[in-house]
Amino acid sequence: MAAEPLGNEDLALLDRLATRVAELRMETPAILAIESARPLSLVASQAMVFFEPFVQALFRLEDYRRYAALVERREALDALVERIEGAVDRRDSARRSAASGERR
């Protein structure tokens, strides 16, 4: 049975997460964690459900639940890695543009 494609809301959530990871300059550990945990994505998703009461103080609950469901899906993990890399590229491009503007 084929999984349904990622919806616009799911992609928007992944974009927000990727942008935040890039802002914090945590792209390398984030991608490493995603890639190394990929075989355990179902277990990770269930662990996220278990720890939900503890993270309610840190995250919006709707986003957290949606992300916990997305972690089970390999295509969502691929999309998240791509979005993190894109956010890093945009961050670095903006920094280079700002630096070249200051030199003028």
Phi and psi restraints in degrees (value plus and minus 20) as a CYANA .aco file:
   2 ALA   PHI    -100.6   -60.6
   2 ALA   PSI     119.0   159.0
   3 ALA   PHI     -95.4   -55.4
   3 ALA   PSI     128.5   168.5
   4 GLU   PHI     -92.2   -52.2
   4 GLU   PSI     130.7   170.7
   5 PRO   PHI     -84.4   -44.4
   5 PRO   PSI     138.6   178.6
   6 LEU   PHI     -84.1   -44.1
   6 LEU   PSI     115.2   155.2
   7 GLY   PHI    -102.4   -62.4
   7 GLY   PSI     149.6   189.6
   8 ASN   PHI     -81.1   -41.1
   8 ASN   PSI     -58.9   -18.9
   9 GLU   PHI     -85.9   -45.9
   9 GLU   PSI     -59.3   -19.3
  10 ASP   PHI     -84.2   -44.2
  10 ASP   PSI     -64.6   -24.6
  11 LEU   PHI     -85.2   -45.2
  11 LEU   PSI     -57.2   -17.2
  12 ALA   PHI     -84.9   -44.9
  12 ALA   PSI     -59.8   -19.8
  13 LEU   PHI     -83.2   -43.2
  13 LEU   PSI     -64.3   -24.3
  14 LEU   PHI     -83.3   -43.3
  14 LEU   PSI     -57.6   -17.6
  15 ASP   PHI     -83.2   -43.2
  15 ASP   PSI     -64.7   -24.7
  16 ARG   PHI     -82.7   -42.7
  16 ARG   PSI     -62.8   -22.8
  17 LEU   PHI     -84.1   -44.1
  17 LEU   PSI     -64.5   -24.5
  18 ALA   PHI     -82.9   -42.9
  18 ALA   PSI     -61.6   -21.6
  19 THR   PHI     -82.9   -42.9
  19 THR   PSI     -62.0   -22.0
  20 ARG   PHI     -85.9   -45.9
  20 ARG   PSI     -61.0   -21.0
  21 VAL   PHI     -80.3   -40.3
  21 VAL   PSI     -63.5   -23.5
  22 ALA   PHI     -86.9   -46.9
  22 ALA   PSI     -59.7   -19.7
  23 GLU   PHI     -80.3   -40.3
  23 GLU   PSI     -58.7   -18.7
  24 LEU   PHI    -102.1   -62.1
  24 LEU   PSI     -23.6    16.4
  25 ARG   PHI      38.6    78.6
  25 ARG   PSI      20.7    60.7
  26 MET   PHI    -130.3   -90.3
  26 MET   PSI       3.1    43.1
  27 GLU   PHI     -83.8   -43.8
  27 GLU   PSI     -60.8   -20.8
  28 THR   PHI     -84.8   -44.8
  28 THR   PSI     -71.5   -31.5
  29 PRO   PHI     -85.1   -45.1
  29 PRO   PSI     -53.2   -13.2
  30 ALA   PHI     -86.1   -46.1
  30 ALA   PSI     -67.5   -27.5
  31 ILE   PHI     -85.8   -45.8
  31 ILE   PSI     -60.3   -20.3
  32 LEU   PHI     -81.1   -41.1
  32 LEU   PSI     -63.7   -23.7
  33 ALA   PHI     -85.0   -45.0
  33 ALA   PSI     -62.6   -22.6
  34 ILE   PHI     -82.8   -42.8
  34 ILE   PSI     -68.0   -28.0
  35 GLU   PHI     -87.9   -47.9
  35 GLU   PSI     -58.4   -18.4
  36 SER   PHI     -95.9   -55.9
  36 SER   PSI     -47.0    -7.0
  37 ALA   PHI    -112.5   -72.5
  37 ALA   PSI     -22.4    17.6
  38 ARG   PHI     -71.7   -31.7
  38 ARG   PSI     -63.7   -23.7
  39 PRO   PHI     -85.5   -45.5
  39 PRO   PSI     -40.2    -0.2
  40 LEU   PHI    -127.1   -87.1
  40 LEU   PSI       4.0    44.0
  41 SER   PHI     -80.9   -40.9
  41 SER   PSI     -56.0   -16.0
  42 LEU   PHI     -86.7   -46.7
  42 LEU   PSI     -63.1   -23.1
  43 VAL   PHI     -84.9   -44.9
  43 VAL   PSI     -61.2   -21.2
  44 ALA   PHI     -82.0   -42.0
  44 ALA   PSI     -61.1   -21.1
  45 SER   PHI     -81.7   -41.7
  45 SER   PSI     -63.4   -23.4
  46 GLN   PHI     -87.8   -47.8
  46 GLN   PSI     -54.7   -14.7
  47 ALA   PHI     -84.7   -44.7
  47 ALA   PSI     -58.0   -18.0
  48 MET   PHI     -83.0   -43.0
  48 MET   PSI     -59.0   -19.0
  49 VAL   PHI     -83.9   -43.9
  49 VAL   PSI     -61.7   -21.7
  50 PHE   PHI     -81.5   -41.5
  50 PHE   PSI     -62.8   -22.8
  51 PHE   PHI    -105.9   -65.9
  51 PHE   PSI     -16.0    24.0
  52 GLU   PHI     -71.6   -31.6
  52 GLU   PSI     -64.6   -24.6
  53 PRO   PHI     -79.7   -39.7
  53 PRO   PSI     -50.3   -10.3
  54 PHE   PHI     -97.8   -57.8
  54 PHE   PSI     -49.9    -9.9
  55 VAL   PHI    -112.7   -72.7
  55 VAL   PSI     -22.7    17.3
  56 GLN   PHI     -78.5   -38.5
  56 GLN   PSI     -48.7    -8.7
  57 ALA   PHI     -95.0   -55.0
  57 ALA   PSI     -38.2     1.8
  58 LEU   PHI    -123.5   -83.5
  58 LEU   PSI     -51.5   -11.5
  59 PHE   PHI    -145.7  -105.7
  59 PHE   PSI     135.5   175.5
  60 ARG   PHI     -88.5   -48.5
  60 ARG   PSI     109.0   149.0
  61 LEU   PHI     -81.7   -41.7
  61 LEU   PSI     -59.0   -19.0
  62 GLU   PHI     -82.6   -42.6
  62 GLU   PSI     -64.4   -24.4
  63 ASP   PHI     -85.0   -45.0
  63 ASP   PSI     -60.6   -20.6
  64 TYR   PHI     -83.6   -43.6
  64 TYR   PSI     -64.4   -24.4
  65 ARG   PHI     -84.0   -44.0
  65 ARG   PSI     -61.7   -21.7
  66 ARG   PHI     -84.7   -44.7
  66 ARG   PSI     -62.7   -22.7
  67 TYR   PHI     -85.0   -45.0
  67 TYR   PSI     -59.8   -19.8
  68 ALA   PHI     -79.5   -39.5
  68 ALA   PSI     -58.4   -18.4
  69 ALA   PHI     -90.8   -50.8
  69 ALA   PSI     -55.7   -15.7
  70 LEU   PHI     -90.6   -50.6
  70 LEU   PSI     -50.2   -10.2
  71 VAL   PHI     -79.9   -39.9
  71 VAL   PSI     -48.1    -8.1
  72 GLU   PHI     -88.6   -48.6
  72 GLU   PSI     -41.7    -1.7
  73 ARG   PHI    -118.6   -78.6
  73 ARG   PSI     102.1   142.1
  74 ARG   PHI     -83.2   -43.2
  74 ARG   PSI     -56.6   -16.6
  75 GLU   PHI     -86.7   -46.7
  75 GLU   PSI     -47.9    -7.9
  76 ALA   PHI     -90.5   -50.5
  76 ALA   PSI     -58.5   -18.5
  77 LEU   PHI     -85.4   -45.4
  77 LEU   PSI     -61.1   -21.1
  78 ASP   PHI     -81.1   -41.1
  78 ASP   PSI     -64.4   -24.4
  79 ALA   PHI     -83.7   -43.7
  79 ALA   PSI     -58.2   -18.2
  80 LEU   PHI     -85.7   -45.7
  80 LEU   PSI     -63.8   -23.8
  81 VAL   PHI     -81.4   -41.4
  81 VAL   PSI     -64.3   -24.3
  82 GLU   PHI     -80.7   -40.7
  82 GLU   PSI     -61.1   -21.1
  83 ARG   PHI     -90.2   -50.2
  83 ARG   PSI     -56.4   -16.4
  84 ILE   PHI     -83.2   -43.2
  84 ILE   PSI     -66.1   -26.1
  85 GLU   PHI     -81.9   -41.9
  85 GLU   PSI     -60.0   -20.0
  86 GLY   PHI     -86.0   -46.0
  86 GLY   PSI     -60.2   -20.2
  87 ALA   PHI     -85.0   -45.0
  87 ALA   PSI     -57.9   -17.9
  88 VAL   PHI     -85.6   -45.6
  88 VAL   PSI     -63.0   -23.0
  89 ASP   PHI     -80.4   -40.4
  89 ASP   PSI     -63.6   -23.6
  90 ARG   PHI     -85.4   -45.4
  90 ARG   PSI     -61.2   -21.2
  91 ARG   PHI     -81.5   -41.5
  91 ARG   PSI     -66.9   -26.9
  92 ASP   PHI     -87.3   -47.3
  92 ASP   PSI     -56.8   -16.8
  93 SER   PHI     -84.0   -44.0
  93 SER   PSI     -64.6   -24.6
  94 ALA   PHI     -83.2   -43.2
  94 ALA   PSI     -59.1   -19.1
  95 ARG   PHI     -85.6   -45.6
  95 ARG   PSI     -62.9   -22.9
  96 ARG   PHI     -84.9   -44.9
  96 ARG   PSI     -60.7   -20.7
  97 SER   PHI     -83.3   -43.3
  97 SER   PSI     -62.7   -22.7
  98 ALA   PHI     -85.1   -45.1
  98 ALA   PSI     -59.3   -19.3
  99 ALA   PHI     -87.3   -47.3
  99 ALA   PSI     -60.2   -20.2
 100 SER   PHI     -92.0   -52.0
 100 SER   PSI     -49.6    -9.6
 101 GLY   PHI     -88.1   -48.1
 101 GLY   PSI     -53.2   -13.2
 102 GLU   PHI     -92.0   -52.0
 102 GLU   PSI     -49.4    -9.4
 103 ARG   PHI     -94.8   -54.8
 103 ARG   PSI     -40.8    -0.8
